[in-house]
Amino acid sequence: MKTLVNGASFSRGPGSWPYHLKTVDQTKLVNLAQAGAGNTYIHESTTSELYTRSYDLVIIGWTGITRIDFRVSDIDMFSKSSYTSLNSYKWNDWAEKIIDPLNDQDYVQKDWVFGCGHINTDKTITNTGLFKGIYQYLNLQDFAYQFLIKVLGLQNTLKQMNIPYLFTMHNFENDKSELQKHTELYNSVDWNKVYLEYSLDQIMLDNNWYEADGLHPSVEAHKLHALLLDRYLNE
């Protein structure tokens, strides 16, 4: 079974949850998740990949709803920034990781710039003004609307292509009230295909399972998350 995974930094790395899934053939796992990625990258790169290669299962780790990212015509303008897919794809999950016939990072679109939320102070990005003003003119309800549109877009693509899938959502409980304000969109999400019972960020918080950076889940958190996703997929 060939599986496609996409998401942000919570979904990549040698100890991350995709590589602990028992229901997934690890030799046929393609992981396009990139550190710093936002939901536009996740939505568009997943859709593009689905029309390029065939998959039997798709698992998406949607990230924070306020993240903004763009595909740009000249990624070299941002060559000094770590907040690009050109930079992130080079961080192979482990040195010898290969899928047949290529490493899956070769499938990553190399021309994305990741805003990574309003906390990003990367000088290469701020000096270009690429994201300047966006957070001034958009509020949380606007971001909630845009997020739901992306979720529904990918959901409907997967259903139309008849590909089984599972979504997870970062920080869902904090954003739920804003998402529910868009009643028609919210109710159109197939919530049976969204795992919400015990999220990775909640596992990390409840058990104090953090990496050394204090921001990302430890291997223990990823293992538990994978175990719960396995159970959900089997059910």
RAZI-V959233 format. One line per field, one symbol per residue. ss: DSSP state (A for helix, B for strand, O for the rest). psi: psi as a letter, one per 20 degrees, with the letter a starting at -180 (. if undefined). Layout:
# RAZI-V959233
ss = ???
psi = ???
This chain:
# RAZI-V959233
ss = OOBBBBOOAAAOOOOOAAAAOOOOOAAABBBOOOOOOOAAAAAAAAAAAAOOOOOOBBBBBBOOOOOOBBBOOOAAAAOOOOOBAAAAOOOOOOOOOOOOOOOAAAAOOOOBBBOOOOOOOOAAAAAAOOOOOAAAAOOAAAAAAAAAAAAAAAAAAAAAOOOBBBBBBOOAAAAAAAAAOOAAAAAAOOAAABBOOOOAAAAAAAAOOBOOOOOOBOAAAAAAAAAAAAAAAAO
psi = opppqqbbhijrqhjrhhjiphipohikpoojpqpiqahggggghggghhjgqqqiqpppnqapijqpqqprhnihhkhiqilqhhghhimqhqgjpprpirphiiippjkppohkriipkphhghhhjhjpigihipahhghgghghggghghghggghilpqrpqqppkghhighhhihmggggiipnihjpojgnrghhggghiknqrhijhqqrhgghggggghhggggh.
